[in-house]
Amino acid sequence: MLNKEDIDFIENLCKKYNSDKSYLIEMGFDILEKYNYIPKEVLQELCKRLNIFYSEAYSNLSFFNEFKFEKPKDIQISICNGISCYFNGSKELIEEISNKYKDNENISVKTGYCFKCCAQYPVVYINDKILLNADTEKIGKEISNLIQ
C-alpha cells in the first residue's frame, strides 16, 4: 500500500520526466536511489501513470543488474570470487559463510567478481565496509558489531 510520500514521489518523477516512458530507466534509477530497490507497488503506480504494462517496465528494468526488486537485507555480505581470491581462500569462505548465515533472514551472502584488491585476498564487503585478508573470524566480528 502506497502512502502519501510514495504518491508524491511518483508524481514528482512523472513531472521531472514529463511522463515520457522513454525515460523509464532514468526513473528506475531515481526509484533505486530513494528506496535501494524497486518496490512493486511504486512501479505499478508509475506504470499506470505512464500508461504502460507492468510487465513491460519490469522486463526493461530487470535487464540491468543494478535494479533489484526485493528489499535488501539489513546486512549484505559480498565475497570476491575473482581469480586471485578464488584460488586463495574465497571458494571455501563462500561455502562457510553461506552455510553459517543461510537461515538468517537479515543477512544475505552473495559473490562478486573482483573488488580490485587482489593482493589482499580474499576480499569481502559487508554493507559498505571492505574487509581485506578476510576470514570467518573477521566476518563474524564485523557482523556482531553491526547487530549490536
N, C-alpha and C positions, 0 to 999 in steps of 0.2 A: 504494500500500500504506500503510495507516494504522499509525502507531506508537502506543506506549502513551500518549504525551501527547495524541495526537489522540482516542483512545478515551476517556481520562479527561475530556477537554474535552466530548465528546458526552454522556457520562454526566452530567456536571455541568449541562449545558444542559438535558437532559431532567428532571433533578431541579428545576432552577430554575423550569421552566415546567410541572411535573407531567405531562410527556409529552403535553401538550394541543396537538394540531395547530392549534388556532385561534391559537396564538402563533407560527406559522411565520415571519411577517415579523419579529417581535422576535428570534427565534432567528437569522434571517438576518443581522440587524444585529450580533448578538453574534459570529457567524462572521466577518463582514466586519471587525469590529474586531480580531479575532485574526489573520486571515490576509491582510487587504487585498483579498480576493476570496473567492468561494465555491468551494472545491476540490470537484471532482466526487465524490471518494471520501468526503469528510466529509458531503456532502449525501446520498449514497446510504446511508451508515450511519445518519444521522439519520432518513431515510425508513423504514428497516427498523424502527427503534425506535418511530417514530410510527405505524407500520402504514399508510403511505400510499405511493402510487406516486411514483417519482422524477419522472415527467412532470408530476404534479400539483404537486409542490413547485417544480419548475423553472418551470412556466408561471406560478405565483403570484409567485415571486421575480423572474423576468425582466420582469415587467410594470413594475417600478420601475427607473429609470435608475441608481440608486445601486448596485445589485447587479451586480457584474462576475463572470464565470465563467471568465475567463482570468487567469493570474498576471500582475500588472502588470510592465511592463518596468522596468529599473533607472532609466532617465531618461525622464520623461514631459514632453513639451512641449505646452502648451495655448496656442493663439493665439486671441486675441479676434477674433470675426467679427461683432461688433456694428456698427451703422451708422456710428458715428464712426470706429472703427478700420478698418472695411472701406473706407470712402472715403478713408482717409488712410494707406494702405500695407499693411494686413494681407492684402488679397487677393493681392498679389504676394509678400508674405512667406510666406504659407501655401504657395504654389506652390514657392518657392525652398527652404524648409526641408523640405517634404515630399519633394522630389526629392533633396535633399542626403542625407537620412537614411533613404530608403526601403529600403535594403538592410542597414541596421544592426539587428541582432536585439535590441540592448539599448536602443534608443530608439524611443519611439512619438511620433507627431505627430498631434494632433487639434485641432479647433476648439471654441470655446465661445462662448456669447453673452453679451456684456457683463460685463466684470470690474470695472465701476464705477470706472474711472479714465479716463473719456472724454477729458479734456483732455490726457492724456499718451500719446496713441496712437502706434503700435499697442502694445497691452499683451500680454505673454506671461508665462505661468507656466512655470518649469522646476522640476519637482517642487513644492516649496512656496515657491520664491523667485519674486518678481514682478520682471519687467523692464519699465520704463516707457520710452517712446520707443524701442522695440526695433527692432533691425535684425539682419541676418545676422551682422555682426561681434560684436555684444554676445552674441547667442545662442551663437555659436561659442566665445567666450571662456568663457562660463559652462559649457558642455558640457566644454570642456577642463579646467576646474577640477574638475568632478565626476569625470572619468575618472581624473585623477591620484591 
